[in-house]
Amino acid sequence: MSIPVELPSSDRRRRWPDPSHPVLLVVIGGILFGTAGTAQAYAPVEAAAPAIGSVRLLGGALALTAYLAMRGYRLSGLIEIWRSKAGVVAALGAGLFQPLFFSGIERTSVPLGTLVTVGSAPVFTGLLAWALFRDRPTPIWGAATALCILGLGLLTGFGTAGGSALGVLMNAGAGLAIASFTVAAKTLLARGRGTIEILAAAFLLGSVVVVPPTLFTDLSWLATPRGAAVAVWLGIATMAAANIFYARGLGRLPAPTTATLALTDPLTATLLGVFVLGQALTVAGWAGVAVLLLGLLVQGAFASNRKAQASDIGRTASAPAQQP
């Protein structure tokens, strides 16, 4: 009779940090996302925020598409993605986020708009995954996400002054756009589509939503060395590269977990604002940083443990059996 054998502990030992670990991939993506605000601060003064958002999305789309073309990828594959419902939803999520977020900020405030947008994104992701995939949110995910949202609240001062109902709805819509993109991208990944082709298809089609109005704004800042450098960083680092890390982690983690781990974005933005841009942070703000970091650590540790358990089960099941 054959029996499964548990592998020696030395064989089951996992290296950390593992550069291919999905939690680490999402965290790196979130860190790159978080550099966008600092980069925007170095843009020429005539660069309007909506125009920067459009340039960022289009720059990422062109960079990813150029990479695919250089690798000999048939661009007809992008058209196949656009013909799928998930592909259209991913594109709408990527495209609509920009105008909804910036328009909401104009009607509320930066702290409130950030809190509503970034805080609602993982909640919407969890609800969509539950409704569409019957992927019930776990208590640990709920606790970690609640901690992160509390941290964001402390970080932004729970700013509600000057917030209109329409602005709050727009920022909530931006959070829903992030969630829709995440869930749709997860669906396409599960169907065997490649990470980069999904992102290129979503960003190209999404650019159709935001780029045309931008053409009627002042884009002369793009011709300056500083403006060009900012545009390149935003497009390649904070859009193309960041989303590659994010999507590759998403392919091996539940969508709600990925969305919560991506809250390294506002954490990074805050720390860069303090240490690079010289912005002040209150005691409550530092408490928010600590609570947000705690929520991320809880979510990351739980996700890593689940992945490790799944890996051990799979390796034990596939280990060669010994004959007594």
C-alpha positions in Angstrom: 0.0 0.0 0.0 1.3 3.4 -0.9 1.0 6.4 1.4 1.6 10.1 0.9 4.8 11.3 2.4 5.3 14.7 4.0 8.3 16.4 2.5 11.2 17.2 4.9 11.1 20.6 6.6 14.1 21.7 4.7 12.3 21.1 1.4 9.2 22.9 2.5 11.1 25.9 3.7 10.1 29.0 1.8 12.4 31.9 1.0 11.3 35.4 2.0 11.1 37.7 0.4 10.3 35.7 -2.7 10.3 38.1 -5.7 7.5 36.1 -7.3 5.3 36.0 -4.2 1.9 37.4 -5.2 1.6 39.5 -2.0 4.9 41.1 -2.7 4.0 41.7 -6.3 0.8 43.6 -5.3 2.7 45.6 -2.6 5.3 46.6 -5.2 2.5 47.7 -7.6 0.9 49.7 -4.8 4.2 51.4 -4.0 4.6 52.4 -7.7 1.0 53.7 -7.7 1.8 55.8 -4.7 4.6 57.7 -6.5 2.1 59.3 -8.9 1.2 62.1 -6.5 4.8 63.0 -5.9 5.5 62.9 -9.6 2.5 65.1 -10.3 3.9 67.7 -7.8 6.9 68.1 -10.1 4.8 68.7 -13.2 4.7 72.2 -14.6 2.1 74.5 -13.0 0.1 74.7 -16.2 -0.5 70.9 -16.2 -4.1 70.4 -15.1 -4.9 67.3 -13.0 -7.4 65.8 -15.4 -4.9 66.2 -18.3 -2.2 64.5 -16.2 -4.6 61.6 -15.5 -5.3 61.2 -19.2 -1.6 61.4 -20.2 -0.9 58.8 -17.5 -3.5 56.4 -18.9 -2.6 56.8 -22.5 1.1 56.6 -21.8 0.7 53.3 -20.0 -1.5 52.0 -22.9 1.1 53.0 -25.5 4.0 51.6 -23.5 2.3 48.2 -23.0 1.1 48.0 -26.7 4.6 48.9 -28.0 6.1 46.1 -25.8 3.6 43.6 -27.2 4.3 44.7 -30.7 8.1 44.3 -30.2 7.5 40.7 -28.9 5.6 39.8 -32.1 2.2 39.8 -30.4 -0.7 39.9 -32.8 -2.7 43.0 -31.9 -5.8 41.2 -33.1 -5.7 39.6 -29.7 -6.6 43.0 -28.2 -9.7 43.1 -30.4 -10.8 39.7 -29.0 -10.6 41.1 -25.5 -12.6 44.1 -26.5 -15.3 41.8 -27.8 -15.7 40.2 -24.4 -17.9 41.6 -21.6 -15.0 41.4 -19.1 -12.7 43.3 -21.5 -15.2 46.2 -21.9 -15.8 46.4 -18.1 -12.0 46.5 -17.5 -11.7 49.3 -20.1 -14.6 51.3 -18.6 -13.1 50.8 -15.1 -9.7 52.1 -16.2 -11.1 55.0 -18.2 -13.9 56.2 -16.0 -11.7 56.3 -12.9 -9.8 59.4 -14.0 -12.8 61.8 -14.7 -14.8 60.5 -11.7 -12.0 60.9 -9.3 -10.8 64.3 -10.3 -14.3 65.7 -10.8 -15.3 64.4 -7.4 -12.2 66.0 -5.8 -13.2 69.4 -7.3 -16.6 69.1 -5.6 -15.4 67.8 -2.2 -11.8 68.0 -1.1 -8.6 66.0 -1.5 -8.8 64.3 1.9 -12.5 63.4 1.6 -12.2 62.4 -2.1 -9.2 60.2 -1.4 -10.9 58.6 1.6 -14.1 57.8 -0.3 -12.4 56.6 -3.4 -9.5 54.5 -2.0 -11.6 53.3 1.0 -14.5 52.2 -1.0 -12.5 50.3 -3.7 -11.7 47.1 -1.7 -15.2 47.1 -0.3 -16.8 47.3 -3.7 -14.3 44.6 -4.9 -15.4 42.3 -2.1 -19.0 42.8 -2.9 -18.6 42.3 -6.6 -16.5 39.1 -6.1 -19.2 37.8 -3.7 -22.1 38.6 -6.1 -20.4 37.3 -9.3 -18.2 34.5 -8.1 -19.8 33.5 -4.8 -16.4 34.3 -3.3 -17.6 35.1 0.3 -15.4 37.6 2.0 -13.5 36.1 4.9 -13.5 37.6 8.5 -9.8 38.3 8.3 -10.2 40.2 5.0 -13.0 42.2 6.6 -11.0 43.0 9.7 -7.9 44.0 7.7 -9.9 46.1 5.3 -11.7 47.8 8.2 -8.3 48.6 9.8 -7.0 50.0 6.5 -10.1 52.2 6.1 -9.8 53.4 9.7 -6.2 54.3 9.0 -7.2 56.2 5.9 -9.7 58.1 7.9 -7.2 59.1 10.5 -4.7 59.9 7.7 -7.1 62.2 5.9 -8.6 63.7 9.0 -12.0 62.2 8.1 -12.3 65.5 6.1 -15.9 66.2 5.3 -15.9 70.0 5.1 -17.1 71.4 1.8 -18.2 68.0 0.5 -21.2 67.9 -1.8 -23.3 64.8 -2.2 -22.6 64.8 -5.9 -18.8 64.9 -5.3 -19.0 62.0 -2.8 -21.0 60.0 -5.3 -18.4 60.7 -8.0 -15.6 59.5 -5.7 -17.6 56.4 -4.8 -18.0 55.9 -8.5 -14.2 56.1 -8.9 -13.9 53.4 -6.2 -16.4 51.3 -8.0 -14.4 51.8 -11.3 -11.3 50.4 -9.5 -13.3 47.5 -8.3 -14.8 46.8 -11.7 -11.4 46.8 -13.3 -10.0 44.5 -10.7 -12.8 41.9 -11.0 -12.9 42.1 -14.8 -9.1 41.7 -15.0 -9.3 38.7 -12.6 -11.9 37.1 -14.9 -9.8 37.6 -18.0 -6.7 36.2 -16.2 -8.8 33.1 -15.2 -9.6 32.6 -18.9 -5.9 32.3 -19.7 -5.4 35.8 -21.1 -1.9 37.3 -20.5 -1.3 40.1 -18.0 0.2 42.6 -20.4 -2.4 42.0 -23.2 -5.2 42.5 -20.7 -3.7 45.8 -19.5 -3.0 47.1 -22.9 -6.5 46.3 -24.1 -8.1 47.9 -21.1 -5.9 51.1 -21.2 -6.2 51.6 -24.9 -10.0 51.3 -24.9 -10.2 53.2 -21.7 -8.2 56.1 -23.2 -11.1 56.6 -25.7 -13.1 57.8 -22.7 -10.7 60.3 -21.2 -8.3 61.4 -24.0 -10.7 63.3 -26.4 -11.7 66.0 -23.9 -8.0 66.4 -23.0 -7.2 67.4 -26.5 -9.0 70.7 -25.9 -6.8 71.6 -22.9 -3.3 73.1 -22.6 -0.8 70.3 -23.4 2.2 72.5 -24.1 3.7 71.4 -20.8 4.5 68.0 -22.4 7.1 69.7 -24.6 9.2 70.9 -21.6 11.9 68.6 -20.2 10.2 68.5 -16.8 6.8 67.8 -18.2 8.1 65.1 -20.5 9.9 63.4 -17.6 6.8 63.5 -15.5 4.7 62.1 -18.3 7.1 59.2 -18.9 7.3 58.3 -15.2 3.5 58.4 -14.8 2.9 56.4 -17.9 5.6 53.7 -17.6 6.2 53.4 -13.9 2.9 54.3 -12.2 0.6 52.9 -14.9 2.3 50.2 -17.0 4.8 48.7 -14.5 2.6 49.2 -11.5 -0.4 47.4 -13.1 1.8 44.6 -14.3 2.9 43.8 -10.7 -0.7 44.4 -9.5 -2.3 42.1 -12.2 0.3 39.3 -11.7 -0.4 39.3 -8.0 -4.1 39.4 -8.8 -3.8 36.2 -10.9 -2.8 34.3 -7.8 -4.8 36.0 -5.0 -8.5 36.7 -4.5 -9.7 40.0 -5.9 -10.7 41.5 -2.6 -7.4 40.6 -1.0 -5.5 42.2 -3.9 -7.6 45.4 -3.6 -6.9 45.7 0.1 -3.1 45.1 -0.3 -3.1 47.8 -3.0 -3.7 50.3 -0.2 0.0 50.5 0.0 -0.7 53.2 -2.6 -1.9 56.0 -0.2 0.6 54.8 2.4 3.4 55.4 0.0 2.0 58.7 -1.2 1.8 59.9 2.4 5.3 58.9 3.3 6.7 60.5 0.1 4.8 63.6 0.8 6.4 63.9 4.2 10.0 62.9 3.4 10.3 64.1 -0.2 7.9 67.0 -0.5 8.2 68.3 3.1 4.5 68.0 3.9 3.5 68.1 7.5 1.6 65.2 9.1 -0.4 65.5 12.4 -0.2 63.1 15.3 -3.6 61.7 14.1 -2.1 61.3 10.6 0.9 59.3 12.0 -1.6 57.2 13.9 -3.4 56.6 10.6 -0.2 55.5 9.0 0.3 53.0 11.8 -3.2 51.6 11.7 -3.1 51.4 7.9 0.2 49.6 8.0 -1.2 47.2 10.6 -4.2 46.4 8.4 -1.8 45.7 5.4 0.4 43.5 7.6 -2.6 41.5 8.8 -3.9 41.0 5.2 -0.5 40.2 3.8 0.3 37.7 6.6 -3.0 36.0 6.1 -2.7 35.8 2.3 0.8 34.5 2.6 -0.3 31.8 5.1 -3.1 30.7 2.8 -0.8 30.5 -0.1 1.8 28.5 1.9 -0.9 26.1 3.1 -2.2 25.6 -0.5 1.4 25.1 -1.7 2.2 22.5 1.0 -1.0 20.5 0.2 -0.3 20.5 -3.5 3.3 19.4 -3.0 2.4 16.7 -0.5 -0.2 15.3 -2.8 2.2 15.2 -5.7 5.1 13.7 -3.8 6.3 10.3 -4.8 4.8 7.5 -2.6 7.0 5.1 -0.7 6.3 1.4 -0.6 6.4 -0.1 2.9 
